C-alpha cells in the first residue's frame, strides 16, 4: 500500500467486519479493536452487520470487492485469496483512472 501512496493512485482500502469474535453482529467497538489489533493505520474499518456489500445470499471470506469510483460499479469480486489477483486488479483500475484524469 505504501507504493500506492508514492504513485499517487488515490486508492483507499476499507475492511468490513461481518461478524464479531462470537460470530454475532459486529459493532463500531469491534471494528476499532480489529483496526488496532492488525495495525491498519491506513485502512478504514467498519462494522457491516447487514452484509450490505455482500452480493447474493452468502459470502466466502475473505472477500475482495473493487469498486470503480468513477462509475460506482463493481469491477472485481473475489472470494478467498490467491494473494495477488485483487492487488493487480485494483492497481490496473487505479492506473486507468489516473490516465483518464490526465494525471
Phi and psi in radians as a Rosetta constraint file:
Dihedral C 1 N 2 CA 2 C 2 CIRCULARHARMONIC -1.059 0.35
Dihedral N 2 CA 2 C 2 N 3 CIRCULARHARMONIC -0.662 0.35
Dihedral C 2 N 3 CA 3 C 3 CIRCULARHARMONIC -1.168 0.35
Dihedral N 3 CA 3 C 3 N 4 CIRCULARHARMONIC -0.496 0.35
Dihedral C 3 N 4 CA 4 C 4 CIRCULARHARMONIC -1.108 0.35
Dihedral N 4 CA 4 C 4 N 5 CIRCULARHARMONIC -0.705 0.35
Dihedral C 4 N 5 CA 5 C 5 CIRCULARHARMONIC -1.124 0.35
Dihedral N 5 CA 5 C 5 N 6 CIRCULARHARMONIC -0.776 0.35
Dihedral C 5 N 6 CA 6 C 6 CIRCULARHARMONIC -1.113 0.35
Dihedral N 6 CA 6 C 6 N 7 CIRCULARHARMONIC -0.565 0.35
Dihedral C 6 N 7 CA 7 C 7 CIRCULARHARMONIC -1.482 0.35
Dihedral N 7 CA 7 C 7 N 8 CIRCULARHARMONIC -0.065 0.35
Dihedral C 7 N 8 CA 8 C 8 CIRCULARHARMONIC 0.953 0.35
Dihedral N 8 CA 8 C 8 N 9 CIRCULARHARMONIC 0.841 0.35
Dihedral C 8 N 9 CA 9 C 9 CIRCULARHARMONIC -1.519 0.35
Dihedral N 9 CA 9 C 9 N 10 CIRCULARHARMONIC -0.219 0.35
Dihedral C 9 N 10 CA 10 C 10 CIRCULARHARMONIC 1.221 0.35
Dihedral N 10 CA 10 C 10 N 11 CIRCULARHARMONIC 0.393 0.35
Dihedral C 10 N 11 CA 11 C 11 CIRCULARHARMONIC -1.363 0.35
Dihedral N 11 CA 11 C 11 N 12 CIRCULARHARMONIC 2.337 0.35
Dihedral C 11 N 12 CA 12 C 12 CIRCULARHARMONIC -2.135 0.35
Dihedral N 12 CA 12 C 12 N 13 CIRCULARHARMONIC 2.233 0.35
Dihedral C 12 N 13 CA 13 C 13 CIRCULARHARMONIC -1.846 0.35
Dihedral N 13 CA 13 C 13 N 14 CIRCULARHARMONIC 2.303 0.35
Dihedral C 13 N 14 CA 14 C 14 CIRCULARHARMONIC -2.211 0.35
Dihedral N 14 CA 14 C 14 N 15 CIRCULARHARMONIC 2.679 0.35
Dihedral C 14 N 15 CA 15 C 15 CIRCULARHARMONIC -2.108 0.35
Dihedral N 15 CA 15 C 15 N 16 CIRCULARHARMONIC 2.276 0.35
Dihedral C 15 N 16 CA 16 C 16 CIRCULARHARMONIC -1.915 0.35
Dihedral N 16 CA 16 C 16 N 17 CIRCULARHARMONIC 2.173 0.35
Dihedral C 16 N 17 CA 17 C 17 CIRCULARHARMONIC -1.543 0.35
Dihedral N 17 CA 17 C 17 N 18 CIRCULARHARMONIC 2.252 0.35
Dihedral C 17 N 18 CA 18 C 18 CIRCULARHARMONIC -1.712 0.35
Dihedral N 18 CA 18 C 18 N 19 CIRCULARHARMONIC -0.295 0.35
Dihedral C 18 N 19 CA 19 C 19 CIRCULARHARMONIC -2.664 0.35
Dihedral N 19 CA 19 C 19 N 20 CIRCULARHARMONIC 2.973 0.35
Dihedral C 19 N 20 CA 20 C 20 CIRCULARHARMONIC -1.721 0.35
Dihedral N 20 CA 20 C 20 N 21 CIRCULARHARMONIC -3.031 0.35
Dihedral C 20 N 21 CA 21 C 21 CIRCULARHARMONIC -1.102 0.35
Dihedral N 21 CA 21 C 21 N 22 CIRCULARHARMONIC -0.393 0.35
Dihedral C 21 N 22 CA 22 C 22 CIRCULARHARMONIC -1.747 0.35
Dihedral N 22 CA 22 C 22 N 23 CIRCULARHARMONIC 0.239 0.35
Dihedral C 22 N 23 CA 23 C 23 CIRCULARHARMONIC 1.150 0.35
Dihedral N 23 CA 23 C 23 N 24 CIRCULARHARMONIC 0.383 0.35
Dihedral C 23 N 24 CA 24 C 24 CIRCULARHARMONIC -1.670 0.35
Dihedral N 24 CA 24 C 24 N 25 CIRCULARHARMONIC -3.045 0.35
Dihedral C 24 N 25 CA 25 C 25 CIRCULARHARMONIC -1.164 0.35
Dihedral N 25 CA 25 C 25 N 26 CIRCULARHARMONIC 2.449 0.35
Dihedral C 25 N 26 CA 26 C 26 CIRCULARHARMONIC -1.351 0.35
Dihedral N 26 CA 26 C 26 N 27 CIRCULARHARMONIC 2.868 0.35
Dihedral C 26 N 27 CA 27 C 27 CIRCULARHARMONIC -2.478 0.35
Dihedral N 27 CA 27 C 27 N 28 CIRCULARHARMONIC 3.062 0.35
Dihedral C 27 N 28 CA 28 C 28 CIRCULARHARMONIC -1.062 0.35
Dihedral N 28 CA 28 C 28 N 29 CIRCULARHARMONIC -0.638 0.35
Dihedral C 28 N 29 CA 29 C 29 CIRCULARHARMONIC -1.097 0.35
Dihedral N 29 CA 29 C 29 N 30 CIRCULARHARMONIC -0.729 0.35
Dihedral C 29 N 30 CA 30 C 30 CIRCULARHARMONIC -1.150 0.35
Dihedral N 30 CA 30 C 30 N 31 CIRCULARHARMONIC -0.644 0.35
Dihedral C 30 N 31 CA 31 C 31 CIRCULARHARMONIC -1.116 0.35
Dihedral N 31 CA 31 C 31 N 32 CIRCULARHARMONIC -0.693 0.35
Dihedral C 31 N 32 CA 32 C 32 CIRCULARHARMONIC -1.140 0.35
Dihedral N 32 CA 32 C 32 N 33 CIRCULARHARMONIC -0.751 0.35
Dihedral C 32 N 33 CA 33 C 33 CIRCULARHARMONIC -1.091 0.35
Dihedral N 33 CA 33 C 33 N 34 CIRCULARHARMONIC -0.775 0.35
Dihedral C 33 N 34 CA 34 C 34 CIRCULARHARMONIC -1.021 0.35
Dihedral N 34 CA 34 C 34 N 35 CIRCULARHARMONIC -0.813 0.35
Dihedral C 34 N 35 CA 35 C 35 CIRCULARHARMONIC -1.039 0.35
Dihedral N 35 CA 35 C 35 N 36 CIRCULARHARMONIC -0.783 0.35
Dihedral C 35 N 36 CA 36 C 36 CIRCULARHARMONIC -1.234 0.35
Dihedral N 36 CA 36 C 36 N 37 CIRCULARHARMONIC -0.740 0.35
Dihedral C 36 N 37 CA 37 C 37 CIRCULARHARMONIC -1.067 0.35
Dihedral N 37 CA 37 C 37 N 38 CIRCULARHARMONIC -0.646 0.35
Dihedral C 37 N 38 CA 38 C 38 CIRCULARHARMONIC -1.799 0.35
Dihedral N 38 CA 38 C 38 N 39 CIRCULARHARMONIC 0.161 0.35
Dihedral C 38 N 39 CA 39 C 39 CIRCULARHARMONIC 1.059 0.35
Dihedral N 39 CA 39 C 39 N 40 CIRCULARHARMONIC 0.757 0.35
Dihedral C 39 N 40 CA 40 C 40 CIRCULARHARMONIC -1.576 0.35
Dihedral N 40 CA 40 C 40 N 41 CIRCULARHARMONIC 1.109 0.35
Dihedral C 40 N 41 CA 41 C 41 CIRCULARHARMONIC -1.083 0.35
Dihedral N 41 CA 41 C 41 N 42 CIRCULARHARMONIC -0.667 0.35
Dihedral C 41 N 42 CA 42 C 42 CIRCULARHARMONIC -1.776 0.35
Dihedral N 42 CA 42 C 42 N 43 CIRCULARHARMONIC 0.280 0.35
Dihedral C 42 N 43 CA 43 C 43 CIRCULARHARMONIC -2.115 0.35
Dihedral N 43 CA 43 C 43 N 44 CIRCULARHARMONIC 2.335 0.35
Dihedral C 43 N 44 CA 44 C 44 CIRCULARHARMONIC -1.501 0.35
Dihedral N 44 CA 44 C 44 N 45 CIRCULARHARMONIC 2.389 0.35
Dihedral C 44 N 45 CA 45 C 45 CIRCULARHARMONIC -2.134 0.35
Dihedral N 45 CA 45 C 45 N 46 CIRCULARHARMONIC 2.257 0.35
Dihedral C 45 N 46 CA 46 C 46 CIRCULARHARMONIC -2.287 0.35
Dihedral N 46 CA 46 C 46 N 47 CIRCULARHARMONIC 2.659 0.35
Dihedral C 46 N 47 CA 47 C 47 CIRCULARHARMONIC -1.504 0.35
Dihedral N 47 CA 47 C 47 N 48 CIRCULARHARMONIC 2.357 0.35
Dihedral C 47 N 48 CA 48 C 48 CIRCULARHARMONIC -2.263 0.35
Dihedral N 48 CA 48 C 48 N 49 CIRCULARHARMONIC 1.179 0.35
Dihedral C 48 N 49 CA 49 C 49 CIRCULARHARMONIC -1.142 0.35
Dihedral N 49 CA 49 C 49 N 50 CIRCULARHARMONIC -0.356 0.35
Dihedral C 49 N 50 CA 50 C 50 CIRCULARHARMONIC -1.601 0.35
Dihedral N 50 CA 50 C 50 N 51 CIRCULARHARMONIC 0.095 0.35
Dihedral C 50 N 51 CA 51 C 51 CIRCULARHARMONIC 0.914 0.35
Dihedral N 51 CA 51 C 51 N 52 CIRCULARHARMONIC 0.737 0.35
Dihedral C 51 N 52 CA 52 C 52 CIRCULARHARMONIC -1.123 0.35
Dihedral N 52 CA 52 C 52 N 53 CIRCULARHARMONIC -0.405 0.35
Dihedral C 52 N 53 CA 53 C 53 CIRCULARHARMONIC -1.792 0.35
Dihedral N 53 CA 53 C 53 N 54 CIRCULARHARMONIC 0.206 0.35
Dihedral C 53 N 54 CA 54 C 54 CIRCULARHARMONIC -1.694 0.35
Dihedral N 54 CA 54 C 54 N 55 CIRCULARHARMONIC 2.036 0.35
Dihedral C 54 N 55 CA 55 C 55 CIRCULARHARMONIC -1.337 0.35
Dihedral N 55 CA 55 C 55 N 56 CIRCULARHARMONIC 2.377 0.35
Dihedral C 55 N 56 CA 56 C 56 CIRCULARHARMONIC 1.418 0.35
Dihedral N 56 CA 56 C 56 N 57 CIRCULARHARMONIC -2.792 0.35
Dihedral C 56 N 57 CA 57 C 57 CIRCULARHARMONIC -1.858 0.35
Dihedral N 57 CA 57 C 57 N 58 CIRCULARHARMONIC 0.020 0.35
Dihedral C 57 N 58 CA 58 C 58 CIRCULARHARMONIC -2.512 0.35
Dihedral N 58 CA 58 C 58 N 59 CIRCULARHARMONIC 2.894 0.35
Dihedral C 58 N 59 CA 59 C 59 CIRCULARHARMONIC -2.490 0.35
Dihedral N 59 CA 59 C 59 N 60 CIRCULARHARMONIC 2.437 0.35
Dihedral C 59 N 60 CA 60 C 60 CIRCULARHARMONIC -1.762 0.35
Dihedral N 60 CA 60 C 60 N 61 CIRCULARHARMONIC 2.409 0.35
Dihedral C 60 N 61 CA 61 C 61 CIRCULARHARMONIC -2.030 0.35
Dihedral N 61 CA 61 C 61 N 62 CIRCULARHARMONIC 2.605 0.35
Dihedral C 61 N 62 CA 62 C 62 CIRCULARHARMONIC -1.218 0.35
Dihedral N 62 CA 62 C 62 N 63 CIRCULARHARMONIC 2.704 0.35
Dihedral C 62 N 63 CA 63 C 63 CIRCULARHARMONIC -2.051 0.35
Dihedral N 63 CA 63 C 63 N 64 CIRCULARHARMONIC 2.304 0.35
Dihedral C 63 N 64 CA 64 C 64 CIRCULARHARMONIC -1.965 0.35
Dihedral N 64 CA 64 C 64 N 65 CIRCULARHARMONIC 2.127 0.35
Dihedral C 64 N 65 CA 65 C 65 CIRCULARHARMONIC -2.131 0.35
Dihedral N 65 CA 65 C 65 N 66 CIRCULARHARMONIC 2.197 0.35
Dihedral C 65 N 66 CA 66 C 66 CIRCULARHARMONIC -1.942 0.35
Dihedral N 66 CA 66 C 66 N 67 CIRCULARHARMONIC 2.212 0.35
Dihedral C 66 N 67 CA 67 C 67 CIRCULARHARMONIC -2.028 0.35
Dihedral N 67 CA 67 C 67 N 68 CIRCULARHARMONIC 2.237 0.35
Dihedral C 67 N 68 CA 68 C 68 CIRCULARHARMONIC -1.355 0.35
Dihedral N 68 CA 68 C 68 N 69 CIRCULARHARMONIC 2.003 0.35
Dihedral C 68 N 69 CA 69 C 69 CIRCULARHARMONIC -1.182 0.35
Dihedral N 69 CA 69 C 69 N 70 CIRCULARHARMONIC -0.302 0.35
Dihedral C 69 N 70 CA 70 C 70 CIRCULARHARMONIC -1.303 0.35
Dihedral N 70 CA 70 C 70 N 71 CIRCULARHARMONIC -0.551 0.35
Dihedral C 70 N 71 CA 71 C 71 CIRCULARHARMONIC -2.074 0.35
Dihedral N 71 CA 71 C 71 N 72 CIRCULARHARMONIC -0.179 0.35
Dihedral C 71 N 72 CA 72 C 72 CIRCULARHARMONIC 0.976 0.35
Dihedral N 72 CA 72 C 72 N 73 CIRCULARHARMONIC 0.629 0.35
Dihedral C 72 N 73 CA 73 C 73 CIRCULARHARMONIC -1.958 0.35
Dihedral N 73 CA 73 C 73 N 74 CIRCULARHARMONIC 2.619 0.35
Dihedral C 73 N 74 CA 74 C 74 CIRCULARHARMONIC -1.314 0.35
Dihedral N 74 CA 74 C 74 N 75 CIRCULARHARMONIC 2.151 0.35
Dihedral C 74 N 75 CA 75 C 75 CIRCULARHARMONIC -1.859 0.35
Dihedral N 75 CA 75 C 75 N 76 CIRCULARHARMONIC -0.183 0.35
Dihedral C 75 N 76 CA 76 C 76 CIRCULARHARMONIC -2.787 0.35
Dihedral N 76 CA 76 C 76 N 77 CIRCULARHARMONIC 2.385 0.35
Dihedral C 76 N 77 CA 77 C 77 CIRCULARHARMONIC -2.469 0.35
Dihedral N 77 CA 77 C 77 N 78 CIRCULARHARMONIC 2.223 0.35
Dihedral C 77 N 78 CA 78 C 78 CIRCULARHARMONIC -2.449 0.35
Dihedral N 78 CA 78 C 78 N 79 CIRCULARHARMONIC 2.226 0.35
Dihedral C 78 N 79 CA 79 C 79 CIRCULARHARMONIC -1.787 0.35
Dihedral N 79 CA 79 C 79 N 80 CIRCULARHARMONIC 2.310 0.35
Dihedral C 79 N 80 CA 80 C 80 CIRCULARHARMONIC 1.427 0.35
Dihedral N 80 CA 80 C 80 N 81 CIRCULARHARMONIC -3.111 0.35
Dihedral C 80 N 81 CA 81 C 81 CIRCULARHARMONIC -2.527 0.35
Dihedral N 81 CA 81 C 81 N 82 CIRCULARHARMONIC 2.507 0.35
Dihedral C 81 N 82 CA 82 C 82 CIRCULARHARMONIC -1.866 0.35
Dihedral N 82 CA 82 C 82 N 83 CIRCULARHARMONIC 0.074 0.35
Dihedral C 82 N 83 CA 83 C 83 CIRCULARHARMONIC 1.612 0.35
Dihedral N 83 CA 83 C 83 N 84 CIRCULARHARMONIC -0.299 0.35
Dihedral C 83 N 84 CA 84 C 84 CIRCULARHARMONIC -2.492 0.35
Dihedral N 84 CA 84 C 84 N 85 CIRCULARHARMONIC -0.495 0.35
Dihedral C 84 N 85 CA 85 C 85 CIRCULARHARMONIC -0.942 0.35
Dihedral N 85 CA 85 C 85 N 86 CIRCULARHARMONIC -0.792 0.35
Dihedral C 85 N 86 CA 86 C 86 CIRCULARHARMONIC -1.175 0.35
Dihedral N 86 CA 86 C 86 N 87 CIRCULARHARMONIC -0.579 0.35
Dihedral C 86 N 87 CA 87 C 87 CIRCULARHARMONIC -1.163 0.35
Dihedral N 87 CA 87 C 87 N 88 CIRCULARHARMONIC -0.809 0.35
Dihedral C 87 N 88 CA 88 C 88 CIRCULARHARMONIC -1.055 0.35
Dihedral N 88 CA 88 C 88 N 89 CIRCULARHARMONIC -0.744 0.35
Dihedral C 88 N 89 CA 89 C 89 CIRCULARHARMONIC -1.128 0.35
Dihedral N 89 CA 89 C 89 N 90 CIRCULARHARMONIC -0.741 0.35
Dihedral C 89 N 90 CA 90 C 90 CIRCULARHARMONIC -1.214 0.35
Dihedral N 90 CA 90 C 90 N 91 CIRCULARHARMONIC -0.659 0.35
Dihedral C 90 N 91 CA 91 C 91 CIRCULARHARMONIC -1.154 0.35
Dihedral N 91 CA 91 C 91 N 92 CIRCULARHARMONIC -0.716 0.35
Dihedral C 91 N 92 CA 92 C 92 CIRCULARHARMONIC -1.116 0.35
Dihedral N 92 CA 92 C 92 N 93 CIRCULARHARMONIC -0.757 0.35
Dihedral C 92 N 93 CA 93 C 93 CIRCULARHARMONIC -1.098 0.35
Dihedral N 93 CA 93 C 93 N 94 CIRCULARHARMONIC -0.773 0.35
Dihedral C 93 N 94 CA 94 C 94 CIRCULARHARMONIC -1.112 0.35
Dihedral N 94 CA 94 C 94 N 95 CIRCULARHARMONIC -0.725 0.35
Dihedral C 94 N 95 CA 95 C 95 CIRCULARHARMONIC -1.109 0.35
Dihedral N 95 CA 95 C 95 N 96 CIRCULARHARMONIC -0.735 0.35
Dihedral C 95 N 96 CA 96 C 96 CIRCULARHARMONIC -1.057 0.35
Dihedral N 96 CA 96 C 96 N 97 CIRCULARHARMONIC -0.819 0.35
Dihedral C 96 N 97 CA 97 C 97 CIRCULARHARMONIC -1.173 0.35
Dihedral N 97 CA 97 C 97 N 98 CIRCULARHARMONIC -0.640 0.35
Dihedral C 97 N 98 CA 98 C 98 CIRCULARHARMONIC -1.117 0.35
Dihedral N 98 CA 98 C 98 N 99 CIRCULARHARMONIC -0.762 0.35
Dihedral C 98 N 99 CA 99 C 99 CIRCULARHARMONIC -1.136 0.35
Dihedral N 99 CA 99 C 99 N 100 CIRCULARHARMONIC -0.696 0.35
Dihedral C 99 N 100 CA 100 C 100 CIRCULARHARMONIC -1.130 0.35
Dihedral N 100 CA 100 C 100 N 101 CIRCULARHARMONIC -0.526 0.35
Dihedral C 100 N 101 CA 101 C 101 CIRCULARHARMONIC -1.445 0.35
Dihedral N 101 CA 101 C 101 N 102 CIRCULARHARMONIC -0.126 0.35
Dihedral C 101 N 102 CA 102 C 102 CIRCULARHARMONIC 1.381 0.35
Dihedral N 102 CA 102 C 102 N 103 CIRCULARHARMONIC 0.396 0.35
